[in-house]
Amino acid sequence: MDVLQVVRIKHLSAFIDQLIAKVSDMSAESDRLVASVTRIRSVADSMAAVLADVKTRLDAAIAAGNDPALLAQLSADLEQESDEIVAATLANTPAQPTP
C-alpha cells in the first residue's frame, strides 16, 4: 500500500466518522421532535375533552330551559378552562431558537 492510498483511507475514515456523528445528531433531533409532537397531541386531546364537556353542559343548560344561573356558571367555567388551555399551550411551546 503506498502513501497515497493510506492518505485516502484516512480521509475516508474521517468522512465516515463525520457521517456517523451527523446521523447521531439527526437521531437525537428526531427524538426531540417526537417528544414535542407527543406533548402537542396531549394538549390537543385535553382541549378536545374540555370542548366536548362544554358542549355537553351547554346542551344541558339549553334543555333545562336556559337557566340563567346555570349559564352564568357555564360561562365562568368556560373562562377558567380557556385560561388553563392557554397556560398549558404556553407551557408546552418551546422557545424559538435565536438564529
C-alpha positions in Angstrom: 0.0 0.0 0.0 1.5 3.3 -1.0 1.3 6.6 0.8 -1.5 8.0 -1.4 -3.7 5.0 -0.6 -3.1 5.4 3.2 -4.0 9.1 2.9 -7.2 8.3 1.1 -8.1 5.7 3.6 -7.6 8.2 6.5 -9.7 10.8 4.6 -12.5 8.2 4.1 -12.3 7.1 7.7 -12.6 10.8 8.9 -15.5 11.3 6.5 -17.3 8.2 7.8 -16.7 9.4 11.4 -18.4 12.7 10.4 -21.3 10.9 8.8 -21.8 8.8 11.9 -21.8 11.9 14.1 -24.3 13.6 11.9 -26.6 10.6 11.9 -26.4 10.5 15.7 -27.3 14.2 15.8 -30.2 13.6 13.5 -31.4 10.8 15.7 -31.3 13.0 18.8 -33.2 15.7 16.9 -35.9 13.3 15.8 -36.3 12.1 19.4 -36.8 15.7 20.5 -39.3 16.2 17.7 -41.3 13.0 18.6 -41.4 14.2 22.2 -42.7 17.6 21.1 -45.4 16.1 18.9 -46.4 13.9 21.8 -46.8 16.9 24.1 -48.8 18.7 21.4 -51.1 15.7 21.0 -51.6 15.5 24.7 -52.6 19.2 24.9 -54.8 18.8 21.8 -56.5 15.8 23.4 -57.1 17.7 26.6 -58.5 20.7 24.7 -60.9 18.3 22.8 -62.1 16.8 26.0 -62.7 20.3 27.5 -64.7 21.4 24.5 -66.7 18.2 24.5 -67.6 18.8 28.1 -68.5 22.4 27.5 -70.9 21.3 24.7 -72.5 18.7 26.8 -73.0 21.2 29.6 -74.3 23.8 27.2 -76.8 21.3 25.7 -77.9 20.5 29.3 -78.4 24.2 30.1 -80.4 24.7 26.9 -82.5 21.6 27.7 -83.1 22.9 31.2 -84.8 26.0 29.8 -81.8 28.3 29.7 -81.4 28.6 33.5 -79.6 31.9 33.9 -77.6 30.7 36.9 -76.5 27.5 35.1 -75.5 29.6 32.1 -73.5 32.0 34.2 -71.7 29.1 35.9 -71.0 27.6 32.5 -69.6 30.9 31.3 -67.3 31.1 34.3 -66.2 27.5 33.9 -65.5 28.2 30.2 -63.4 31.2 31.1 -61.4 29.2 33.6 -60.9 26.3 31.2 -59.8 28.7 28.5 -57.2 30.3 30.8 -55.9 26.8 31.6 -55.7 25.8 27.9 -53.8 29.0 27.2 -51.4 28.3 30.1 -50.9 24.7 29.1 -50.2 25.7 25.5 -47.7 28.3 26.5 -46.0 25.9 28.9 -45.6 23.3 26.2 -44.5 25.6 23.5 -40.7 25.5 23.1 -38.9 28.8 22.9 -37.9 29.8 19.4 -34.1 29.4 18.9 -32.3 32.6 18.0 -30.9 32.5 14.5 
